[in-house]
Amino acid sequence: MIIMNEKIVSPLLRETINDLNLTVVKEGKDAQSFFSEEMNETKMLTNSESCLTVLEKYQPSSKAYEWSKLLKDKGELRTILSKMYPDYFYRVVKMTDLFDISPVHLSFPLVLKPTMGYSSVGVYKVKSADQWEESVEKLNVELMLSKNVHNSTVINGEQILIEEWIQGEEYAIDGYYDEHGNPVILNMFKRMFKDEYDTSDRIYFTSKEVIEEIYDDTIAFMEKLQTVVPLHNYPVHFEVKKQGNKVIPIEINPLRFAGAGTTDLGMYAYGSNVYKHYFMGTSPNWNEICEGMDDSIYSFSCAEIPMEIVRQNIEYIDHQQFKQQFQTILEYRELNVVDDRTFAIVFFKSTNLEENKAILNLDLSLFIHHKEANVLIDKEGIS
């Protein structure tokens, strides 16, 4: 069963739904007839965390919803994971109480984020105590603005997680637990950052080297997690950091793969249709994949409207000019979703990481054209 948000739907997902004749439940529609008391073992997948409201309404006592609710709440998740990482610092506070916390009682660097969050909305790295007040103010403003974009199931800024900043390389993993609770990895992406303060989702990439770097340690982590949270017949999207041979989770996103269809990068890089693997209970043969892969870098870029630009003031986005910034585009998806700042997702291929670095530092406002102001400015001022 696919519980679908129709705003951003991957073409590959639509194709797979038809090929496998999957049941589709559309968010916002009456779904009572699709659910029954015997559905605890039914495989479910969403393409957006907003779809969890469907489970909350129609299957609140199901294992799928129970696990999703736990994993979605980053504060509750940290409590569970403290059994695996007893020395890891975290603290959950109300947003209204955040202003009263003195930074002298905190260890830096640290991260602020909503316990119920999505993507990089409201995620701030605070390097030192003198940045604390400014970061809290920025977080508060961003979370207030996000109320006009995301519902409270996706992002809820009432509770804030303060946690230590994990050093190391960052990876995104798509996978699932099979009917016996065995972990299966479907995708492995590495995240790139412009600088140490960057928390955007602009660039992720994969390659033969990325797979070899992270596979074994991620499987070990997934096996350990299953002893704490007994997941089975359940898809997950992990964001993790690697320190040596140790994998530490940043977040575990429930009942979905990489958002907005970006999980499809695996199809371009090594032919992994994550949707088919999950519903058919199969796994990529990673040894064969690595042996057959070339040395190319396969990436996706999430191009977002800069926060300082008011969406209503945009006349058009010059997609053709933006496309010219890439050498080998595998697929270009234009997005026009009124409550999302992403205007395009670009899947592309390159011979090294230099193109990725250039895209990371690209000023996206150059491709955004504004409506003309309805005022006349002359020597006398504004009329």
SETORMI-517342 format. One record per residue: residue in one letter; z, y, x of N, C-alpha, C in turn. Coordinates in steps of 0.001 Angstrom, whole numbers, plus 500000, padded with zeros to 6 digits. Layout:
<tigus>
AZYXZYXZYX
...
</tigus>
This chain:
<tigus>
M500000498805500839500000500000500000500000501243500872
I499116502191500552499073503485501208499604504537500241
I500633505258500653501084506414499876500475507628500552
M499584508313499836498697509271500483498916510708500030
N499022511587501035498909513019500823497448513365501056
E496795513976500069495352514171500126494910515419500897
K495848516190501431495469517440502097494687517180503386
I495176516258504220494490515914505464494392514390505533
V493209513863505288493018512410505275491975512032506322
S492348511149507200491437510673508238490257509923507630
P489031510197508094487872509413507644488027507926507952
L488655507613509079488883506212509434489843505554508452
L490844506293508008491773505748507014491047505466505704
R490198506388505259489451506161504014488566504918504137
E487913504792505278487045503635505508487839502336505484
T489018502340506093489849501137506144490383500773504768
I490733501769503984491197501522502609490124500765501830
N488875501182501990487769500512501300487534499112501851
D487565498968503173487309497661503795488357496619503404
L489610497040503357490703496105503065491110496116501598
N490468496990500816490775497091499384492271497344499173
L492797498320499906494223498624499840494564499432498595
T495760499208498076496263500003496965496640501385497476
V496191502420496775496487503792497164497308504464496070
V498457504994496462499292505776495558499240507216496040
K498771508121495204498608509514495612499872510306495317
E500308511026496341501491511866496199501277512873495083
G502306513056494271502219514018493182501707513437491883
K501260512182491901500780511524490682501858510587490143
D501740510234488880502672509273488292502419507911488918
A503404507404489654503213506165490419504069505009489917
Q504716505169488768505633504144488283504973502776488183
S503726502726487747503057501439487529502774500687488823
F502859501359489965502558500713491240503780500030491865
F504951500331491350506169499831491973506882498830491077
S507578497923491741508359496917491027509575496570491857
E510460495790491276511683495402491973511413494437493120
E510221493808493148509916492786494152509165493353495352
M509238494652495574508387495262496585509038495448497946
N510218494898498170510894495088499443510098494558500627
E509285493530500412508522492944501508507076493440501542
T506724494339500629505369494885500614505178495847501779
K504049495700502484503758496626503578503364497983503010
M504023499015503516503734500372503081503422501237504286
L502588502240504064502243503208505086501983504535504399
T502392505626505032502064506960504528501205507676505568
N500497508694505141499774509540506100500446510892506263
S501631511049505656502402512286505769503838511996505341
E504789512604506040506185512365505696506561512958504345
S505752513868503822506021514393502485505948513281501436
C505227512206501765505079511085500830506378510307500628
L507376510558501459508653509866501294509310510232499968
T508902511368499380509448511727498076509044510720497010
V507895510061497202507444509042496248508392507844496290
L508744507415497501509688506297497627511059506681497094
E511463507910497367512768508360496889512840508304495365
K511726508618494723511700508648493257511583507257492646
Y510707506407493242510393505140492592511017503907493251
Q511402504025494528511986502885495228513187503312496076
P514154504009495502515273504543496293516174503469496902
S516137502269496348516990501200496882516236500243497800
S514980500531498071514178499650498915514549499809500385
K514298498764501167514538498818502604513650499883503250
A512418499993502780511492500977503344512059502386503229
Y512641502709502067513201504047501904514512504186502662
E515321503144502658516597503183503377516379503464504863
W515434502730505473515136502940506891514501504301507123
S513611504712506225512920505997506389513904507162506335
K514830507098505420515831508155505280516684508248506537
L517028507110507106517834507077508330517063507667509511
L515826507206509705515043507643510853514630509107510745
K514391509578509528513955510950509316515044511951509682
D516284511599509450517402512487509753517769512333511224
K517365513298512038517561513186513484519036513142513869
G519892513779513072521321513730513348521883512339513136
E521548511730511980521994510365511698521429509386512718
L520168509617513097519530508738514076520260508796515407
R520658509996515838521385510112517102522709509352517056
T523342509350515892524587508591515752524331507099515952
I523244506613515360522880505205515528522520504912516983
L521721505795517585521258505567518952522359505736519988
S523487506337519601524586506496520549525119505135521007
K524854504092520229525227502740520653524366502286521830
M523139502786521890522229502441522965522345503413524147
Y522712504680523836522801505719524863524145506441524722
P525233505803525124526572506370524890526839507680525622
D526091507984526680526344509201527459525470510374527027
Y524652510162526023523709511204525597524436512245524751
F524289513541525122524967514613524382524137515080523192
Y524785515177522034524165515800520864525268516323519953
R524882517220519081525820517813518130525031518301516934
V525543518083515730524891518541514495525742519629513864
V525092520768513581525817521889512974524981522483511842
K525624523219510964524907523945509932524190525138510560
M523020525469510022522277526612510534523127527870510458
T523890528021509388524713529224509214525837529305510248
D526244528163510800527312528149511806526784528313513222
L525470528200513373524878528240514706525117529593515378
F525151530650514575525338531998515116526741532201515696
D527694531370515258529089531536515696529424530713516932
I528495529894517387528769529035518541528598529834519833
S529581529769520671529491530442521961528796529529522966
P527801530034523684527092529197524647527943528733525824
V529104529344526008529958528931527133530485527513526937
H530428527038525689530921525692525398529796524645525409
L528601525057525823527450524157525809526933523926527225
S526240522794527392525613522479528678524111522709528556
F523542523371529526522119523704529506521393522985530645
P520078522754530458519226523118529315519472522200528123
L519149522713526944519303521926525727518161522247524771
V518121521503523670517073521664522669517712521915521309
L517128522833520559517496523068519164516359522587518280
K516692521901517207515667521465516255516322521139514920
P515603521290513812516159520878512518516316519367512470
T517384518900511840517572517449511752516497516801510896
M515949517562509955514820517090509155513626517940509538
G512764517419510423511687518232510945510370517504511028
Y509349518256511424508002517709511551507269518474512630
S506458517736513406505675518333514469506622519104515390
S506241520313515802507082521097516712507710522294516004
V507729522262514675508283523388513921509791523477514171
G510231524633514626511658524850514835512235524173516045
V511413523781516990511903523129518205511927524156519329
Y513109524383519899513268525373520953514027524784522134
K513454524947523310514169524600524528514917525845524999
V516215525689525233517049526792525705517488526449527125
K516966527183528076517175526829529481518553527231529994
S519081528374529499520356528871529999521101529620528900
A522377529917529155523232530549528152522723531923527740
D522076532656528665521613533993528315520402533980527388
Q519811532790527141518696532667526200519161532187524824
W520438531870524706520955531242523495520759532106522246
E521227533337522279521181534193521090519756534430520615
E518852534732521546517455534976521191516820533728520581
S517122532553521138516548531297520636517031530990519227
V518307531236518967518869531006517628518204531928516610
E517979533177516987517317534133516089515887533677515789
K515155533277516814513780532817516620513738531571515734
L514657530650515974514730529438515160514962529783513699
N515884530687513442516207531072512069514993531664511360
V514266532548512055513077533173511465511998532130511189
E511758531237512152510703530234511978511012529291510824
L512269528910510677512633528000509590512520528684508236
M512804529974508176512624530702506917511145530767506549
L510292531012507536508851531058507284508308529686506884
S508883528624507446508378527273507162508620526846505722
K509554527514505038509821527173503643508604527426502762
N507737528333503204506524528619502454505391527652502770
V505626526768503750504576525867504222504893524407503924
H506123524006504199506512522599504055507650522451503053
N507635521340502293508740521112501370509956520576502129
S511096520545501470512359520219502133512445518771502587
T511568517910502078511545516519502550510965516441503952
V510039517336504254509389517341505570510208518135506580
I510589519363506210511396520213507087512536520813506284
N513743520594506773514925521155506130515802521768507214
G515917523086507187516623523787508250518096524008508020
E518682523319507056520105523532506783520990522951507883
Q520561521836508465521314521204509543520498521270510829
I521137521632511936520461521781513217521049520803514230
L520157520161514961520570519251516026520529520001517353
I521656519997518038521720520496519406521810519269520306
E520885519120521219520918517948522082520470518306523491
E520857517479524417520490517740525800518980517618525988
W518456518401526892517036518345527212516796517159528127
I515959516245527672515678515035528438514573515324529442
Q514850515079530703513837515244531727512907514029531723
G511674514225532143510753513099532242509437513358531544
E508498512431531723507194512507531064507346512131529594
E506568512791528731506685512547527289505481511771526768
Y505760510812525889504729509949525331504891509855523815
A503785509593523148503778509322521704503269507901521505
I503988507136520714503675505721520523503505505429519038
D502401504794518668502234504249517323502457502750517390
G503197502234516427503425500793516422504018500336515102
Y504389499080515075505049498548513876505888497334514247
Y506773496979513342507550495745513453506970494751512454
D506670493539512917506052492556512031507080491930511094
E506665490936510346507553490341509340508785489693509939
H508731489352511223509877488740511900510674489753512714
G510262491008512667510965492034513421510476492194514848
N509372491554515194508826491684516543508039492981516670
P508220493714517776507518494988517932506067494810518360
V505205495649517825503785495664518174503395497114518484
I502784497337519639502324498675520009500841498797519702
L500467499900519030499089500119518614498415501265519356
N499184502242519784498642503413520474499647503902521502
M499163504454522600500007505087523607499338506355524090
F499942507492523768499416508794524168500433509507525052
K499941510344525936500806511163526787500632512621526389
R501726513356526400501701514743525951501595515686527150
M500823516748526981500696517763528022501320519073527544
F501911519789528482502536521070528172501973522167529061
K501894523370528519501406524513529271502420524936530327
D503700524894529942504777525250530855506056524594530363
E507168524885531007508412524203530671508982524600529313
Y508481525696528728508970526127527420508035525725526280
D506903525204526613505910524834525600506407523653524780
T506377523784523448506721522671522557505592522388521575
S504415522922521854503298522753520930502724521341521002
D501906521016520002501232519718519953499761519852520333
R499437520818521187498034521139521394497263520006522074
I497854519315523035497110518289523764497919517002523923
Y497316515889523522497776514542523868496571513795524435
F496814512859525332495693512111525897496115510678526203
T495116509841526411495391508466526805494349508020527819
S494679506974528527493807506419529560494374505070529961
K493659504385530814494146503111531340495491503304532047
E495624504404532785496862504668533520498035504924532571
V497775505639531476498836505918530504499382504621529921
I498498503724529565498912502427529008499773501667529999
E499331501626531238500072500890532263501423501538532566
E501516502851532393502766503572532670503857503250531656
I503496503090530401504509503137529345504678501850528546
Y503711500937528577503742499790527656505010498950527791
D505291498428528974506406497491529147507748498115528761
D507975499352529174509251500002528885509402500316527397
T508281500613526726508353500884525286508643499623524493
I508020498522524867508313497247524203509793496909524352
A510341497099525549511761496819525776512636497705524897
F512264498975524769513017499878523905512930499454522443
M511729499112521978511560498711520584512353497455520260
E512411496540521188513211495321520983514694495657520858
K515160496575521688516562496974521651516883497718520360
L515972498588519926516179499334518685516299498394517496
Q515525497318517496515533496393516365516879495702516192
T517649495623517260518993495027517151519978495984516501
V519642497269516477520499498287515879520044498620514462
V518736498755514290518142498978512965517151497833512743
P517449496877511856516652495647511732515317495830511007
L514434496630511574513147496932510957512240495705510949
H511487495533509872510419494540509812509408494978508749
N508136494572508952507044495053508096507114496573507957
Y507204497242509119507502498672509077506784499411510206
P505971500433509865505264501227510882506114502403511366
V505932502782512624506702503877513205505837504676514180
H506206505937514335505601506798515358506737507337516214
F506765506939517480507821507360518390507369508538519245
E508297509432519529508131510415520609509233510086521609
V508853509741522834509834509300523819509617510001525154
K510659510002525958510528510442527344510916509285528256
K510280509249529412510509508160530354511145508695531620
Q512288508087531985512971508384533225513046507100534032
G512244506997535077512180505740535814511630504658534914
N512417503585534722511996502530533790512780502592532482
K513365503742532219514183503923531024513455504820530039
V513346504361528789512720505137527717513806505675526794
I513792507000526583514767507638525696514014508287524546
P514348507940523301513611508503522158513970509958521898
I512968510762521638513181512131521174513286512112519658
E512373511375519041512429511192517592511671509927517218
I512011509386516065511345508197515532510904508546514118
N509600508690513937509062509143512652508749507957511756
P509271507982510536509227506801509671507926506607508899
L507544505361508786506520504901507840505161505587508036
R504863505990509264503573506623509525503194506454510987
F501953506824511290501478506908512660501300508389513009
A500694508680514158500538510069514584499900510900513480
G500450512089513231500129512870512050498737513463512015
A498318513827510810497041514496510544495845513702511064
G495979512384511104494874511528511538494659511492513039
T495546512100513829495366512101515284495539510716515895
T496151509814515152496267508435515612494902507804515884
D493847508367515286492493507816515445491972507929516870
L492652508673517734492238508747519135492145507354519752
G493035506452519340493012505095519865491726504358519564
M491087504699518458489817504073518104488735504483519094
Y488742505735519497487761506217520469488043505693521871
A489304505617522233489662505252523600489547503758523871
Y490006502933522908490018501485523160489807500654521904
G489242501271520874488851500506519696489988500006518845
S491129500705518853492289500269518077492311500958516714
N492031500195515664492178500689514295493602500349513865
V494492501326513994495918501066513758496182500615512327
Y495395501124511389495606500784509981495310499296509743
K494188498833510285493835497418510122494841496511510814
H495226496866512033496193496035512765497481495881511961
Y497977496987511425499237496933510695499129496077509446
F498118496323508624498028495597507362497598494141507541
M496878493850508610496460492471508860497429491722509767
G498443492415510279499453491769511107498946491360512475
T497991492111513028497421491772514334497853492792515382
S497514492501516626497895493365517728496733493534518691
P496560494711519299495556494850520349495899493952521530
N494875493444522196495085492673523425495051493673524586
W496210494119524995496276495214525951495790494820527338
N495936493576527723495401493138529023493879493258529044
E493244492782527977491783492882527891491333494329527784
I492091495121527035491739496534526871491737497249528219
C492779497057528991492880497738530291491795497263531260
E491467495985531185490411495469532060489049496056531694
G488839496337530409487539496815529960487385498322529909
M488492499067530068488419500525529958487818501155531209
D487118502274530989486637503042532130487750503986532600
D487416504907533498488418505807534061488469507160533348
S487861507232532169487830508500531437489189508846530837
I489353510137530553490510510639529833490080510895528390
Y490797510316527425490507510505526007491648511342525412
S491295512434524756492314513386524300492058513841522872
F493100514372522265492908515147521043493631516480521210
S493069517485520571493670518812520563493911519243519129
C495130519667518841495453520271517552495391521785517736
A494376522397517165494179523839517314494865524547516158
E495849525374516480496639526028515448496442527539515460
I496507528122514293496506529573514168497792530101514797
P497725531013515760498941531548516377499901532125515338
M501195531991515598502211532392514630502143533879514300
E501668534704515243501648536144514987500516536565514063
I499615535638513732498488535951512853498813535531511418
V498671536452510489498897536152509069497654535461508527
R497833534276507993496683533485507552495840534210506498
Q496499534960505613495788535640504539494864536744505070
N495077537162506318494249538222506904493029537685507646
I492853536364507641491737535760508366490483535744507491
E489400536264508021488124536208507303487436534871507559
Y487345534476508838486781533169509171487182532778510586
I487041531481510864487293530942512195485956530497512776
D485678530904513979484402530588514622484489529199515260
H484258528174514443484344526801514938483269526508515985
Q482096527074515813481015526812516767481366527319518159
Q481950528489518220482353529026519511483479528197520119
F484402527755519276485506526927519774484981525601520320
K484009525019519651483428523757520118482857523873521525
Q482380525041521866481760525236523172482760525150524324
Q484054525099524007485072525003525054485246523562525542
F484583522624524863484718521205525201483390520671525743
Q483465519787526722482242519226527302481698518063526485
T482578517107526123482127515916525388483011515723524153
I482570516234523014483323516077521771482971514739521133
L483986513957520822483799512679520139483794512871518621
E484627513774518158484658514128516731485369515465516585
Y484833516301515719485431517600515444485744517671513957
R487009517818513619487421517872512220487886519283511880
E487110519962511049487534521266510552488565521068509451
L489625521845509498490668521764508484490790523113507801
N490962523068506507491160524293505735492249524034504704
V493455523857505225494605523555504381495483524796504325
V495695525312503144496347526621503010497799526617503477
D498467525463503471499868525440503881500070524746505227
D499041524770506072499145524215507415498398525136508372
R498957525372509539498355526316510479497301525668511382
T497128524359511307496111523689512108494738523935511496
F493811524473512283492480524747511745491430523754512235
A491767522943513235490827521921513706491563520875514525
I491055519659514444491496518582515337490257518116516087
V490352518128517410489209517805518247489522516576519088
F488701515544518939488780514371519794487713514530520872
F488118514406522137487149514648523192487417513758524403
K486428513701525281486459512826526446486162513651527686
S486838513348528798486602514074530042486833513151531234
T486412513617532394486535512794533603487869512992534305
N488550514110534004489859514381534594490643515301533662
L491800515760534112492674516550533253492422518051533325
E491443518476534096491192519905534240490781520555532915
E489953519855532134489557520408530836490763520541529915
N491653519556529943492869519626529133493715520840529506
K493839521095530792494626522246531249494004523546530748
A492688523609530767492006524815530286492242525021528793
I492162523937528004492396524032526558493840524426526273
L494776523919527066496190524259526894496429525758527032
N495699526393527930495914527801528221494948528724527481
L494184528147526578493195528924525842493858529794524774
D493438531038524678493922531944523640493112531695522362
L493711531004521407492979530616520204492695531793519274
S493371532903519488493098534073518649491683534606518884
L491064534229520005489703534669520295488679534122519304
F489041533041518623488108532391517707488414532710516241
I489365533612516033489808533954514682489398535396514371
H488610535567513316488119536881512929488871537371511690
H489315538612511750490175539166510709489366539948509668
K489918540018508493489331540843507452489483542317507833
E488535543136507406488628544558507690489713545182506825
A490490546061507451491562546738506716490961547681505679
N491602547792504536491103548662503458491653550080503580
V491625550556504827492094551920505054491112552635505963
L491082553928505900490252554736506782491140555502507742
I490815555443509002491606556140509994490770557275510552
D491275558495510472490578559623511032491562560458511865
K491108561609512236491957562418513089493214562881512390
E493178562880511057494334563317510305495344562208510095
G494958560951510448495866559834510250495259558797509357
I496052558164508525495614557081507653495523557615506238
S494369557347505576494182557823504206493812556662503294
</tigus>
